[in-house]
Amino acid sequence: MSLPVEISPNPLLTSAVEIRYVSNISREEVLAKVLGSFTRRLPKIKEGPVPYSVRVDQKGLEYAPDFVLFNDDFSMSFSDKMISFENVGEYKFWNRYFGFIVEQLTLFKELAIVKQVSRVGVRYASLFQDEFVKQGLRMPPSYEIEGIGEGELRIHSSRFKKDDLSINLQIRPGVKVEKNSEQLEGLVIDIDVFKNFKDSADLDKDFYNLIDILHTTEKRILFEGVLKPEFIEKLNPKY
């Protein structure tokens, strides 16, 4: 089955690519190097959503960014433990987005910040209108227990392994979100495909190819594993 390049209206909520790493240098040196090297191409800046003083000793917050650098198309979030990328506004599609990621990681490597890469992940989340997608899910949107009645899908969570890749899939109906200053409600399909490294990975061609593989795997989960073909055709796919 061919994977769509585009569907419309675009349901995408997030399209994050994240690399976690161990640094060669101090947090202050990382901040100085990155801010000094990236602000010409990403001239806008804002602080990360969680202050360092709050997250420093909080498990689960250790990979929150210190700063977010961005322009009108893309953003780059970073700290001394992670660097991640995201689209700004409407999705720019993978060919362009991937080119931006490779360009920034190439420069990031030249700064000699990274001692060891521990994880790379691609996470996409999309929102669809409940009444349509419930007819398009490959898994049953409801089930019946004899003598009790029919129950509706509330939260679906699955974990998969494919070779050395890990995949987390969550499906949540009735989610309220804000997108482009508009309040939306629907069913969210959240797919996180990642690889943890036992040995350090270098930021080179093989690493970039891995990011591309993670993205393709995410698309396969959505279009071949979650949504029915007849529902995909209602999304005006372009191949």
N, C-alpha and C positions, 0 to 999 in steps of 0.2 A: 504494500500500500504506500502510495506517495504521501508525504507529509505536507500539509498546507504551509505556504510561506506567509499567508495573510488570511485572516477572517474578519468579518465586519458585521455589526459594529465591534470594534476592538474591545475585548473584555478584560484586558490586562490591568492588574493592580500593582504588581511589583515584578521586577525582572533583575534581581540582584545576582551578581557574581562576586563571591567573596573568597579571599585567600587569607588563611591564618598562618602566622609565622612566629619564630623566635628571632629577636633582634640581636645584632652585633653590638649595638651602641645604646646609650641611655635614651629614655623617653624624650628628654629635652633636645637631644641631638637629632632624633628622628623628626621631631616637629620642625626644627630649624631647617633641616635638609629638604624636607618635603615642601614646606611653605616657600622656601627659596627657589625651588626648581619647577614647581607646577603652577604657580599663580599667574604666569603669563598666558598659558593655554586655558586655565580654569580660573578666571579672575574674580569670581564671586566666592565669598566664604561665609560660613556660619559655624557656630559651635555644635558639637554633637548633642544628641537629645538627652544624654545622661551625664551630668558633671563628673569629672574625674574623682572628686572628693567623695561622691556617693557610691561610685561603682568599684573603687579600688579594692575593697575587701568583700564585695558582694559576689558570690558565686552565681554564674549565669549572666553577669553583666560585664565580665572581663573582656569581652570582644566588642563592646560598644565603641564607636569612634570618638576621637578627640575633636576632629574638625571634618567638615564637608566642604570640598571645593567643587565649584560647578560653573557651567556656562549655560547657554540656552538649550543645549541638546543633551548633555550628560553630566553626571556627578561622580566624584571620587571621594569616598569616606576613608579615613585612616586613623590609626593609632600606632603605638609601638608593638602591637600584637596582630593587627589586621589591616587589610586594604580591600575595599569593595567598590563596585561600580554599579550604576543605575541609570536608567533613562530619565530625562527631565521632560515633563509634559507627555506628549504622545510618543508611543513606541517608535523607534527609528529602524526597526527590523535588524535581524541578526548580522547580516553582512557588514553593515555600517557600525553597529554596536560592537561587534567582535573586533573590527579594525581599531576602534578607539581603545578597547581593552588591551590589545597587544601593544599598541603604541605607548600607553601609559606604563605598562609593566616592564617594557624594555628600558624606559627611562628610570623606573624605580630600581631595576636591577643595577644600573650604572651607579646608583648612589651607595652601593655596598652596605645596605642596611640589613639585609636578610642573612641570618645565620642558618636557619633551617625552616623549610616550609612544612607545616604539620597537617594542613587540610585545605582542600579547594572544593567549592560547592557552587552550584547553579540552582537558584530558587525562583520559580515563577508561580505567581498566584493570579487567578482569573475569577471574575465574578459574572455569573449568568443569572438571568431571571428564573426564579424557582419553577414557575409553572411550565417553562419550556424544557429546562434541563432535566427535570425529573422524568420526562419521557425519553430523554436521550442518554441516560446513564446505563452502562452495561450491567452494573450491580442493581439489584431490585430497589426501587425507591420506597417500597413498603413490603411488609410481610405479615402473615396472619398466624396467630396461635389459636388452635382449636379451643373453643369455649371461652376465649378471652376477647378476640377480635383482631382487627388490623392495626399494626403499628407503623408509624412513618419513620423514615430515615432522619435521624437528628445529627449525629456526628459519626463519620466513618474515618477510621485511622488504620493504615496498613504500613508495614515495613517490608522491603524487598532487598535481596542481594543479587547482583549480577556481576559475576567475576569479582573484581575488587572494588566495585562501586556499591554504595548504599543508597537506598531510595526511601524517603518518607513521603507518604501520600495522605492528605487529609481532605475530607469533603464536609463542608459545614453549611447547612441551609439557614436561611433567615438572618444573614449577617448584614449589619448596617455599616456602611463605610462612606468616606468622602473621597471623591475623585474629581480633580480639576474644579474644586469649589462647589461640586454638585453632590447632594446627598443621595446615595444609592442603597438598594437593599436587594439581596439575592443569595444565590448559592455560590460559595467560594470553593474552588478547586486549587489546592495548595500543594505543589510538588517540589521537593528538595532532593536533588541528586548530588552526592558528594563522594569524595575519596579522602580517607585518612592515610597518612604516610608513615610507615615504620622507619624508613630512611628518608633523609631530606631529598626534596625534589628541586631541580634547578629551574629558574625561570627562562626556559629556552623553547625551541620549536616543539619538542615533545610535550612540554607543559601546555603550550598554547593549543596543541592538537587535543590534549585531554579536556581542556575547557570546551572545545567544540564538540567532543564526544558527549560530555555531560549535558550540553544543551540539546543535542539530538536525542539523547535518552529521555530527557524531560518531555520533549515533543511526542515521542513514541508512547510514553505513559498516557499523555492526555488524549491523543488522537487515535491510538490503537488499543489502549487499555481501559480508558474511562468512558469516552463518548462513543455512541453508536454511529455508524457511517451515515445513516439517514438523517441524524441530527446535525452532523457536521455539514451536510449539504444545505441545511437551512441557515448556515452562518456565512454564506457567500464566499466559500473558500477560493483562494487563488494559489495555483501550484507552480 
